[in-house]
Protein backbone atom coordinates (compact mmCIF):
# COMPACT_ATOMS: atom_id res chain seq x y z
CA UNK A 1 0.00 0.00 0.00
CA UNK A 2 1.39 3.39 -0.94
CA UNK A 3 1.64 6.31 1.47
CA UNK A 4 -1.31 8.18 -0.06
CA UNK A 5 -3.51 5.03 0.12
CA UNK A 6 -2.54 4.58 3.76
CA UNK A 7 -3.32 8.24 4.52
CA UNK A 8 -6.71 8.00 2.80
CA UNK A 9 -7.61 4.85 4.73
CA UNK A 10 -6.34 6.43 7.97
CA UNK A 11 -8.59 9.47 7.46
CA UNK A 12 -11.57 7.26 6.59
CA UNK A 13 -10.83 5.10 9.68
CA UNK A 14 -10.71 8.19 11.93
CA UNK A 15 -13.98 9.50 10.50
CA UNK A 16 -15.64 6.09 10.94
CA UNK A 17 -16.36 5.67 7.22
CA UNK A 18 -14.81 2.18 6.93
CA UNK A 19 -17.04 -0.85 7.31
CA UNK A 20 -16.24 -3.34 10.08
CA UNK A 21 -14.18 -5.72 7.93
CA UNK A 22 -12.11 -2.94 6.34
CA UNK A 23 -11.59 -1.26 9.75
CA UNK A 24 -10.31 -4.52 11.28
CA UNK A 25 -7.98 -5.10 8.29
CA UNK A 26 -6.66 -1.54 8.58
CA UNK A 27 -6.07 -1.89 12.34
CA UNK A 28 -4.12 -5.12 11.68
CA UNK A 29 -2.04 -3.26 9.08
CA UNK A 30 -1.33 -0.47 11.59
CA UNK A 31 -0.17 -3.05 14.15
CA UNK A 32 2.09 -4.60 11.46
CA UNK A 33 3.64 -1.16 10.89
CA UNK A 34 4.25 -0.75 14.63
CA UNK A 35 1.39 1.62 15.55
CA UNK A 36 -1.18 1.16 18.29
CA UNK A 37 -4.61 1.90 16.76
CA UNK A 38 -6.21 3.17 19.99
CA UNK A 39 -3.30 5.51 20.76
CA UNK A 40 -3.30 6.87 17.20
CA UNK A 41 -7.06 7.49 17.32
CA UNK A 42 -6.82 9.30 20.67
CA UNK A 43 -3.87 11.47 19.55
CA UNK A 44 -5.52 12.36 16.23
CA UNK A 45 -8.85 13.36 17.79
CA UNK A 46 -7.09 15.40 20.49
CA UNK A 47 -4.97 17.19 17.84
CA UNK A 48 -8.05 17.92 15.74
CA UNK A 49 -9.95 19.40 18.69
CA UNK A 50 -6.93 21.53 19.67
CA UNK A 51 -6.63 22.89 16.14
CA UNK A 52 -10.35 23.72 16.02
CA UNK A 53 -10.38 25.54 19.37
CA UNK A 54 -7.01 27.32 19.24
CA UNK A 55 -6.76 28.23 15.58
CA UNK A 56 -4.48 31.20 14.99
CA UNK A 57 -6.06 32.25 11.72
CA UNK A 58 -6.27 36.04 11.81
CA UNK A 59 -9.61 37.62 11.13
CA UNK A 60 -9.84 40.13 8.34
CA UNK A 61 -10.35 43.56 9.83
CA UNK A 62 -10.76 45.60 6.66
CA UNK A 63 -12.50 43.59 3.94
CA UNK A 64 -13.14 46.62 1.71
CA UNK A 65 -9.43 47.40 1.44
CA UNK A 66 -8.74 43.76 0.53
CA UNK A 67 -11.44 43.83 -2.17
CA UNK A 68 -10.03 47.11 -3.51
CA UNK A 69 -6.54 45.56 -3.78
CA UNK A 70 -7.91 42.52 -5.64
CA UNK A 71 -9.86 44.70 -8.12
CA UNK A 72 -6.77 46.86 -8.69
CA UNK A 73 -4.60 43.81 -9.46
CA UNK A 74 -7.23 42.40 -11.85
CA UNK A 75 -7.40 45.74 -13.67
CA UNK A 76 -3.61 45.87 -14.00
CA UNK A 77 -3.45 42.30 -15.32
CA UNK A 78 -6.20 42.86 -17.90
CA UNK A 79 -4.65 46.17 -19.05
CA UNK A 80 -1.26 44.55 -19.65
CA UNK A 81 -2.68 41.94 -22.05
CA UNK A 82 -2.65 43.12 -25.71
CA UNK A 83 -5.98 43.26 -27.49
CA UNK A 84 -6.56 42.84 -31.22
CA UNK A 85 -8.16 46.28 -31.50
CA UNK A 86 -5.10 47.97 -29.92
CA UNK A 87 -2.58 46.12 -32.07
CA UNK A 88 -1.40 46.99 -35.55
CA UNK A 89 -3.64 44.34 -37.19
CA UNK A 90 -7.06 45.92 -36.82
CA UNK A 91 -10.03 44.60 -38.81
CA UNK A 92 -9.83 47.27 -41.56
CA UNK A 93 -6.11 46.62 -41.98
CA UNK A 94 -6.72 42.87 -42.21
CA UNK A 95 -9.33 43.48 -44.93
CA UNK A 96 -6.94 45.80 -46.81
CA UNK A 97 -4.12 43.24 -46.58
CA UNK A 98 -6.42 40.51 -47.93
CA UNK A 99 -7.51 42.70 -50.86
CA UNK A 100 -3.90 43.59 -51.69
CA UNK A 101 -2.96 39.91 -51.60
CA UNK A 102 -5.72 39.09 -54.07
CA UNK A 103 -4.61 41.87 -56.44
CA UNK A 104 -0.98 40.70 -56.31
CA UNK A 105 -2.02 37.08 -56.90
CA UNK A 106 -4.12 38.12 -59.91
CA UNK A 107 -1.26 40.18 -61.36
CA UNK A 108 1.18 37.30 -60.98
CA UNK A 109 -1.31 34.89 -62.54
CA UNK A 110 -1.81 37.05 -65.63
CA UNK A 111 1.92 37.81 -65.96
CA UNK A 112 3.25 34.29 -65.55
CA UNK A 113 0.62 32.14 -67.32
CA UNK A 114 1.01 32.09 -71.15
CA UNK A 115 -1.91 33.55 -73.09
CA UNK A 116 -3.42 32.76 -76.46
CA UNK A 117 -5.57 29.94 -77.79
CA UNK A 118 -4.45 26.34 -77.92
CA UNK A 119 -4.50 26.46 -81.75
CA UNK A 120 -1.79 29.14 -81.76
CA UNK A 121 0.61 27.00 -79.74
CA UNK A 122 2.32 23.89 -81.03
CA UNK A 123 1.35 20.76 -79.12
CA UNK A 124 4.95 19.51 -79.03
CA UNK A 125 8.07 21.56 -78.88
CA UNK A 126 11.66 20.29 -78.84
CA UNK A 127 15.00 21.98 -79.22
CA UNK A 128 18.23 20.24 -80.10
CA UNK A 129 20.77 21.85 -77.85
CA UNK A 130 23.93 20.01 -78.88
CA UNK A 131 24.46 17.78 -81.92
CA UNK A 132 27.99 16.41 -81.79
CA UNK A 133 29.55 12.98 -81.63
CA UNK A 134 32.63 11.66 -79.96
CA UNK A 135 33.72 9.69 -82.99
CA UNK A 136 35.77 11.73 -85.50
CA UNK A 137 34.35 9.76 -88.48
CA UNK A 138 30.72 10.59 -87.63
CA UNK A 139 29.15 14.03 -88.03
CA UNK A 140 25.77 15.10 -86.65
CA UNK A 141 23.48 17.87 -87.91
CA UNK A 142 19.85 18.87 -87.43
CA UNK A 143 17.27 19.73 -90.07
CA UNK A 144 13.96 21.43 -89.20
CA UNK A 145 10.94 21.35 -91.51
CA UNK A 146 8.46 24.07 -90.37
CA UNK A 147 5.75 22.86 -92.76
CA UNK A 148 5.54 19.48 -91.10
CA UNK A 149 6.89 20.71 -87.74
CA UNK A 150 9.58 18.02 -87.76
CA UNK A 151 13.19 18.12 -86.57
CA UNK A 152 15.49 15.43 -87.95
CA UNK A 153 18.88 14.50 -86.52
CA UNK A 154 21.11 13.51 -89.45
CA UNK A 155 24.15 11.30 -88.75
CA UNK A 156 26.80 10.98 -91.51
CA UNK A 157 29.48 8.30 -91.38
CA UNK A 158 27.62 5.84 -89.18
CA UNK A 159 28.38 2.32 -90.43
CA UNK A 160 25.47 0.57 -88.83
CA UNK A 161 22.58 1.17 -86.47
CA UNK A 162 22.39 -1.26 -83.52
CA UNK A 163 19.32 -3.47 -83.38
CA UNK A 164 18.06 -1.96 -80.12
CA UNK A 165 17.79 1.48 -81.85
CA UNK A 166 15.48 0.18 -84.55
CA UNK A 167 12.11 1.92 -84.90
CA UNK A 168 9.26 -0.32 -83.93
C-alpha positions as CSV (number, residue, x, y, z in Angstrom):
1,X,0.0,0.0,0.0
2,X,1.4,3.4,-0.9
3,X,1.6,6.3,1.5
4,X,-1.3,8.2,-0.1
5,X,-3.5,5.0,0.1
6,X,-2.5,4.6,3.8
7,X,-3.3,8.2,4.5
8,X,-6.7,8.0,2.8
9,X,-7.6,4.9,4.7
10,X,-6.3,6.4,8.0
11,X,-8.6,9.5,7.5
12,X,-11.6,7.3,6.6
13,X,-10.8,5.1,9.7
14,X,-10.7,8.2,11.9
15,X,-14.0,9.5,10.5
16,X,-15.6,6.1,10.9
17,X,-16.4,5.7,7.2
18,X,-14.8,2.2,6.9
19,X,-17.0,-0.9,7.3
20,X,-16.2,-3.3,10.1
21,X,-14.2,-5.7,7.9
22,X,-12.1,-2.9,6.3
23,X,-11.6,-1.3,9.8
24,X,-10.3,-4.5,11.3
25,X,-8.0,-5.1,8.3
26,X,-6.7,-1.5,8.6
27,X,-6.1,-1.9,12.3
28,X,-4.1,-5.1,11.7
29,X,-2.0,-3.3,9.1
30,X,-1.3,-0.5,11.6
31,X,-0.2,-3.1,14.1
32,X,2.1,-4.6,11.5
33,X,3.6,-1.2,10.9
34,X,4.3,-0.7,14.6
35,X,1.4,1.6,15.5
36,X,-1.2,1.2,18.3
37,X,-4.6,1.9,16.8
38,X,-6.2,3.2,20.0
39,X,-3.3,5.5,20.8
40,X,-3.3,6.9,17.2
41,X,-7.1,7.5,17.3
42,X,-6.8,9.3,20.7
43,X,-3.9,11.5,19.6
44,X,-5.5,12.4,16.2
45,X,-8.8,13.4,17.8
46,X,-7.1,15.4,20.5
47,X,-5.0,17.2,17.8
48,X,-8.1,17.9,15.7
49,X,-9.9,19.4,18.7
50,X,-6.9,21.5,19.7
51,X,-6.6,22.9,16.1
52,X,-10.3,23.7,16.0
53,X,-10.4,25.5,19.4
54,X,-7.0,27.3,19.2
55,X,-6.8,28.2,15.6
56,X,-4.5,31.2,15.0
57,X,-6.1,32.3,11.7
58,X,-6.3,36.0,11.8
59,X,-9.6,37.6,11.1
60,X,-9.8,40.1,8.3
61,X,-10.4,43.6,9.8
62,X,-10.8,45.6,6.7
63,X,-12.5,43.6,3.9
64,X,-13.1,46.6,1.7
65,X,-9.4,47.4,1.4
66,X,-8.7,43.8,0.5
67,X,-11.4,43.8,-2.2
68,X,-10.0,47.1,-3.5
69,X,-6.5,45.6,-3.8
70,X,-7.9,42.5,-5.6
71,X,-9.9,44.7,-8.1
72,X,-6.8,46.9,-8.7
73,X,-4.6,43.8,-9.5
74,X,-7.2,42.4,-11.8
75,X,-7.4,45.7,-13.7
76,X,-3.6,45.9,-14.0
77,X,-3.5,42.3,-15.3
78,X,-6.2,42.9,-17.9
79,X,-4.7,46.2,-19.1
80,X,-1.3,44.5,-19.7
81,X,-2.7,41.9,-22.0
82,X,-2.7,43.1,-25.7
83,X,-6.0,43.3,-27.5
84,X,-6.6,42.8,-31.2
85,X,-8.2,46.3,-31.5
86,X,-5.1,48.0,-29.9
87,X,-2.6,46.1,-32.1
88,X,-1.4,47.0,-35.6
89,X,-3.6,44.3,-37.2
90,X,-7.1,45.9,-36.8
91,X,-10.0,44.6,-38.8
92,X,-9.8,47.3,-41.6
93,X,-6.1,46.6,-42.0
94,X,-6.7,42.9,-42.2
95,X,-9.3,43.5,-44.9
96,X,-6.9,45.8,-46.8
97,X,-4.1,43.2,-46.6
98,X,-6.4,40.5,-47.9
99,X,-7.5,42.7,-50.9
100,X,-3.9,43.6,-51.7
101,X,-3.0,39.9,-51.6
102,X,-5.7,39.1,-54.1
103,X,-4.6,41.9,-56.4
104,X,-1.0,40.7,-56.3
105,X,-2.0,37.1,-56.9
106,X,-4.1,38.1,-59.9
107,X,-1.3,40.2,-61.4
108,X,1.2,37.3,-61.0
109,X,-1.3,34.9,-62.5
110,X,-1.8,37.0,-65.6
111,X,1.9,37.8,-66.0
112,X,3.3,34.3,-65.6
113,X,0.6,32.1,-67.3
114,X,1.0,32.1,-71.1
115,X,-1.9,33.6,-73.1
116,X,-3.4,32.8,-76.5
117,X,-5.6,29.9,-77.8
118,X,-4.5,26.3,-77.9
119,X,-4.5,26.5,-81.7
120,X,-1.8,29.1,-81.8
121,X,0.6,27.0,-79.7
122,X,2.3,23.9,-81.0
123,X,1.3,20.8,-79.1
124,X,4.9,19.5,-79.0
125,X,8.1,21.6,-78.9
126,X,11.7,20.3,-78.8
127,X,15.0,22.0,-79.2
128,X,18.2,20.2,-80.1
129,X,20.8,21.8,-77.8
130,X,23.9,20.0,-78.9
131,X,24.5,17.8,-81.9
132,X,28.0,16.4,-81.8
133,X,29.6,13.0,-81.6
134,X,32.6,11.7,-80.0
135,X,33.7,9.7,-83.0
136,X,35.8,11.7,-85.5
137,X,34.3,9.8,-88.5
138,X,30.7,10.6,-87.6
139,X,29.2,14.0,-88.0
140,X,25.8,15.1,-86.6
141,X,23.5,17.9,-87.9
142,X,19.9,18.9,-87.4
143,X,17.3,19.7,-90.1
144,X,14.0,21.4,-89.2
145,X,10.9,21.4,-91.5
146,X,8.5,24.1,-90.4
147,X,5.8,22.9,-92.8
148,X,5.5,19.5,-91.1
149,X,6.9,20.7,-87.7
150,X,9.6,18.0,-87.8
151,X,13.2,18.1,-86.6
152,X,15.5,15.4,-88.0
153,X,18.9,14.5,-86.5
154,X,21.1,13.5,-89.5
155,X,24.2,11.3,-88.8
156,X,26.8,11.0,-91.5
157,X,29.5,8.3,-91.4
158,X,27.6,5.8,-89.2
159,X,28.4,2.3,-90.4
160,X,25.5,0.6,-88.8
161,X,22.6,1.2,-86.5
162,X,22.4,-1.3,-83.5
163,X,19.3,-3.5,-83.4
164,X,18.1,-2.0,-80.1
165,X,17.8,1.5,-81.9
166,X,15.5,0.2,-84.5
167,X,12.1,1.9,-84.9
168,X,9.3,-0.3,-83.9
